[in-house]
Amino acid sequence: MSSIYSNRTPSTNSSDAARIKFVIDSALSGLRTAIPCLVKSVTNSGGVAPIGYVSVQPLVNSLDGNGNSLPHGIIYNVPYLRLQGGSNAVIIDPQVGDIGIGTVCDRDISNVKTNQAAAAPASLRKNDMSDMVYLMTIIGATPTQYIQFNTSGITITSPNTLTINASNVVINGNIQATGTLTSNGHDVSSTHKHSGVTVGGGNTGSPL
C-alpha cells in the first residue's frame, strides 16, 4: 500500500498560502509513477511457464516532517514484464536481489490479474503501490551469460550448455568451430580421419 507521511512543519500554519500548499503537497505525496525496487522473491526460475509474479521492496524511503527515513514494506504478487507476443517469448525471469524499476497503475488491477481479462477495479484506490508492475532490471553486475549486440556482430555467451530445439535448422554462411564438432555421436571436426579414402571422385568411409 502507499505510505503517506505528514510533512507538517512549524511554518505550515504561518499563512493561508502555506496551509493550502501543505494540503496540495500532502495529496501529491500519494501519487505514484515509478520507483526503484529490490526483488525479494520470484515465482518462476527460468522454466517454460506462464509469466509469474515477484515480491518487491521499494528502495526510495519515505521521509516524515522531521526528515526521518522510513523504509517501505514488501509488496507481494507483483506481475513482471516479459518480452512476449502470443506464444513467442524471450524467457528471462527476474532473480532475487535484482534492482529494477516498478511502475504503478492508476487504478486497482487486482481483478485484471485474477481474471486475465477486462474487469472492474476491485476497490476505489488510486495510484497505490499495491497496483505495481515490475518492468526490468536497472542496476546489476556484469553478466556472465548473455546475448551481445554491437557493431562487430552478435555474440552468444554461456558458461553452460547452449541448446537449440527445432524441426529444422538453416544456416546461411560459413561455420567455424573451435573444439570438437560431433554429429550423431561421430567427430566431424577438422581433425578427424576417414577410412577407405579413394583418390578421385569416390566417397570416404565412416569417420574413425
Summary of the structure (lengths in Angstrom):
residues: 208
radius of gyration: 28.1
end to end distance: 68.2
largest distance: 103.7
contacts: 421
relative contact order: 0.13
helix: 12%
strand: 30%
